């Protein structure tokens, strides 16, 4: 696939929603150093996205990326991993590890460990890890819900039971798994897939940011995971993405 130069990049617009997965795409765009436009959106009192986002895509979720096309309606992209893969195919091949060792192209089972990890974490971030964060947010909402005082012990008990019997053990399993993956990173690297940042690291950032505060796990239990998230936050492109939101919105936060 032919790669376009920065001067021929079509108009790309990111629809960014506060405290959402969309910040990963803003960070990715900053890593790619390609021109883009940023449209920011607020959540309502119900914590849901602005309903007007449905005018751009029927699901009304963020991130949404639009790519202008000559003679056609704009291409509308949703889902963080799909957006990341699309952009990296054109502008960020360096964020995708080499799939095969030299001389073994196309040989099934010959894939490099760095690529296998990359492909896994591109899906793991949303498919395996993020759902537990969403359930944790739901449990917090249940605890904070406005119910009659005599019902409150019941709702709190339900939330506490789900947290202790389901969320806590699952978070522990996943965080220990990620800790072990960081310990065995290829070539002694600091990232999940090796020595170099990949698009998968960018996708993993949001569920880990949320999980550090909601999982019940501590820095002492998962020191590598804590250092890893801090390392991601030290990326110049990540810091530029935060600064851009602070300039536009006045503040930035990673968790609801």
C-alpha positions as CSV (number, residue, x, y, z in Angstrom):
1,X,0.0,0.0,0.0
2,X,1.5,3.3,-1.0
3,X,2.0,5.8,1.8
4,X,1.0,9.4,1.4
5,X,3.3,12.3,2.4
6,X,2.2,14.8,5.0
7,X,1.5,17.4,2.2
8,X,-1.0,15.1,0.6
9,X,-2.8,14.0,3.8
10,X,-6.6,14.4,3.3
11,X,-8.5,16.4,5.9
12,X,-8.8,14.3,9.0
13,X,-11.1,15.3,11.8
14,X,-11.1,13.7,15.2
15,X,-14.3,14.0,17.3
16,X,-12.9,13.8,20.8
17,X,-15.1,13.3,23.9
18,X,-14.0,14.2,27.4
19,X,-12.8,11.3,29.6
20,X,-13.1,8.7,26.9
21,X,-11.2,6.3,24.7
22,X,-10.9,9.0,22.1
23,X,-7.9,10.5,23.8
24,X,-5.8,7.6,22.5
25,X,-6.5,8.6,19.0
26,X,-5.5,12.2,19.7
27,X,-2.3,10.9,21.1
28,X,-1.8,8.6,18.1
29,X,-2.3,11.6,15.7
30,X,0.4,13.5,17.6
31,X,2.7,10.5,17.3
32,X,2.1,10.3,13.6
33,X,2.7,14.1,13.2
34,X,0.1,14.5,10.5
35,X,-2.3,17.4,10.2
36,X,-5.7,17.0,11.6
37,X,-8.6,19.0,13.0
38,X,-9.9,18.5,16.5
39,X,-13.6,18.8,17.5
40,X,-14.2,18.4,21.2
41,X,-17.5,17.2,22.8
42,X,-18.8,17.3,26.4
43,X,-20.7,14.7,28.3
44,X,-24.1,15.4,29.7
45,X,-25.3,15.2,33.3
46,X,-26.0,11.5,32.5
47,X,-22.3,11.1,31.6
48,X,-23.3,10.1,28.1
49,X,-22.0,11.7,25.0
50,X,-23.6,14.7,23.4
51,X,-26.6,13.3,21.4
52,X,-25.5,15.5,18.4
53,X,-22.7,13.0,17.8
54,X,-25.4,10.8,16.3
55,X,-25.5,13.2,13.4
56,X,-22.0,12.1,12.5
57,X,-22.4,8.4,13.2
58,X,-25.7,6.6,14.3
59,X,-24.1,5.2,17.5
60,X,-23.2,8.6,18.8
61,X,-20.0,7.4,20.4
62,X,-16.4,8.7,20.4
63,X,-13.9,8.4,19.0
64,X,-15.1,9.2,15.5
65,X,-12.6,10.0,12.8
66,X,-13.7,11.4,9.4
67,X,-11.5,11.4,6.4
68,X,-12.5,13.7,3.4
69,X,-12.6,12.0,0.0
70,X,-12.6,13.7,-3.3
71,X,-15.9,13.3,-5.1
72,X,-17.4,11.2,-2.2
73,X,-18.9,11.7,1.2
74,X,-16.3,11.7,4.0
75,X,-15.2,8.3,5.3
76,X,-16.5,7.9,8.9
77,X,-14.4,5.6,11.1
78,X,-15.4,4.3,14.6
79,X,-13.8,1.9,17.1
80,X,-10.4,2.8,18.5
81,X,-8.5,-0.2,17.2
82,X,-10.0,0.1,13.7
83,X,-9.1,3.8,13.6
84,X,-5.6,3.1,14.8
85,X,-5.0,0.3,12.3
86,X,-6.4,2.5,9.4
87,X,-4.1,5.5,10.3
88,X,-1.1,3.3,10.9
89,X,-1.5,1.5,7.6
90,X,-0.9,4.9,5.8
91,X,1.1,7.0,8.2
92,X,2.5,4.9,11.0
93,X,4.1,1.7,9.8
94,X,6.7,2.2,12.5
95,X,4.0,1.6,15.1
96,X,3.4,-1.9,13.7
97,X,6.1,-4.5,14.5
98,X,7.6,-6.7,11.7
99,X,5.4,-9.7,11.3
100,X,8.0,-12.2,10.1
101,X,11.7,-12.8,10.5
102,X,13.8,-12.3,7.4
103,X,13.2,-15.0,4.8
104,X,10.0,-16.4,6.4
105,X,7.3,-14.1,5.0
106,X,3.9,-15.6,4.8
107,X,4.8,-18.7,6.8
108,X,2.1,-19.6,9.3
109,X,3.5,-20.0,12.8
110,X,6.7,-18.0,12.0
111,X,5.3,-14.7,13.3
112,X,7.6,-12.7,15.5
113,X,6.8,-12.5,19.2
114,X,6.6,-8.7,19.0
115,X,4.0,-8.9,16.2
116,X,2.0,-11.6,17.9
117,X,1.9,-9.5,21.1
118,X,0.9,-6.4,19.1
119,X,-2.0,-8.2,17.3
120,X,-3.1,-9.6,20.7
121,X,-3.1,-6.3,22.6
122,X,-4.8,-4.5,19.8
123,X,-7.9,-6.6,20.6
124,X,-7.2,-7.4,24.3
125,X,-7.5,-3.7,25.4
126,X,-11.2,-3.6,24.5
127,X,-12.2,-7.2,24.4
128,X,-10.8,-8.5,27.7
129,X,-9.7,-5.6,29.9
130,X,-12.0,-2.6,29.3
131,X,-15.2,-4.4,30.2
132,X,-14.1,-4.7,33.9
133,X,-13.6,-1.0,34.1
134,X,-17.0,-0.4,32.7
135,X,-18.6,-2.7,35.3
136,X,-16.5,-0.9,38.0
137,X,-17.9,2.4,36.9
138,X,-21.4,0.9,37.0
139,X,-20.9,-0.3,40.6
140,X,-19.8,3.2,41.6
141,X,-22.9,4.6,40.0
142,X,-25.0,2.1,42.0
143,X,-23.4,3.1,45.2
144,X,-23.9,6.8,44.5
145,X,-27.4,6.5,43.2
146,X,-30.2,8.4,44.8
147,X,-32.4,5.8,46.5
148,X,-34.5,5.8,49.7
149,X,-32.2,5.4,52.8
150,X,-33.7,2.1,53.6
151,X,-32.9,0.8,50.1
152,X,-29.3,2.1,50.3
153,X,-27.9,-0.9,52.3
154,X,-29.3,-3.3,49.7
155,X,-27.8,-1.5,46.6
156,X,-24.5,-1.1,48.4
157,X,-24.5,-4.7,49.3
158,X,-25.1,-5.8,45.7
159,X,-22.4,-3.5,44.4
160,X,-19.9,-4.7,47.1
161,X,-20.7,-8.3,46.4
162,X,-20.2,-8.0,42.6
163,X,-16.9,-6.1,43.3
164,X,-15.5,-8.6,45.7
165,X,-16.6,-11.8,44.0
166,X,-16.3,-10.8,40.3
167,X,-14.4,-7.6,39.7
168,X,-11.5,-7.9,42.2
169,X,-10.4,-11.4,41.2
170,X,-10.6,-10.6,37.5
171,X,-8.7,-7.4,37.9
172,X,-6.1,-9.3,39.9
173,X,-5.8,-11.9,37.2
174,X,-5.4,-9.4,34.4
175,X,-3.1,-7.1,36.2
176,X,-0.8,-9.9,37.2
177,X,-0.9,-11.2,33.6
178,X,0.2,-7.7,32.3
179,X,2.8,-7.5,34.9
180,X,4.3,-10.8,33.7
181,X,4.1,-9.7,30.1
182,X,6.1,-6.6,30.9
183,X,8.6,-8.7,32.8
184,X,9.1,-10.9,29.7
185,X,8.9,-8.1,27.1
186,X,10.9,-9.1,24.0
187,X,14.6,-8.0,24.0
188,X,14.2,-6.7,27.5
189,X,11.9,-3.8,26.3
190,X,10.0,-1.4,28.5
191,X,6.8,-1.7,26.3
192,X,4.4,-4.6,26.0
193,X,5.7,-5.7,22.6
194,X,9.4,-5.0,23.1
195,X,11.7,-2.0,23.0
196,X,9.6,0.2,20.8
197,X,6.2,1.8,21.2
198,X,3.4,0.3,19.2
199,X,-0.2,1.2,18.4
200,X,-1.1,-1.5,20.9
201,X,0.6,0.3,23.7
202,X,-1.5,3.4,22.9
203,X,-4.7,1.4,23.0
204,X,-3.7,-0.2,26.3
205,X,-3.2,3.1,28.0
206,X,-6.9,4.0,28.7
207,X,-8.0,0.7,30.4
208,X,-4.8,0.7,32.4
209,X,-5.3,4.3,33.5
210,X,-8.8,3.5,34.6
211,X,-7.8,0.2,36.1
212,X,-5.1,1.7,38.3
213,X,-7.7,3.6,40.2
214,X,-10.6,1.1,40.1
215,X,-9.0,-2.4,40.2
216,X,-8.1,-2.4,43.9
217,X,-4.5,-3.4,42.9
218,X,-1.6,-1.4,44.2
219,X,1.7,-0.1,42.9
220,X,3.5,-2.5,45.2
221,X,1.6,-5.5,43.7
222,X,2.3,-4.4,40.1
223,X,5.3,-2.1,40.0
224,X,6.1,-2.8,36.3
225,X,2.6,-1.9,35.3
226,X,2.7,1.4,37.2
227,X,6.0,2.3,35.6
228,X,4.7,1.3,32.2
229,X,1.7,3.7,32.4
230,X,4.0,6.4,33.7
231,X,6.4,5.7,30.8
232,X,3.5,6.1,28.3
233,X,2.6,9.4,29.9
234,X,6.1,10.7,29.4
235,X,5.9,10.4,25.6
236,X,6.3,13.8,24.1
237,X,3.3,13.1,21.8
238,X,1.1,12.1,24.7
239,X,2.1,15.3,26.6
240,X,1.3,17.4,23.5
241,X,-2.1,15.7,23.3
242,X,-2.9,16.6,26.9
243,X,-1.6,20.2,26.4
244,X,-3.9,20.5,23.3
245,X,-7.0,19.6,25.4
246,X,-6.0,21.9,28.2
247,X,-5.7,24.7,25.7
248,X,-9.1,24.0,24.2
249,X,-11.1,22.8,27.2
250,X,-9.2,24.4,30.1
251,X,-8.4,21.1,31.8
252,X,-7.9,17.4,31.2
253,X,-8.6,14.2,33.2
254,X,-8.4,10.5,32.3
255,X,-11.2,9.0,34.4
256,X,-14.8,9.6,35.2
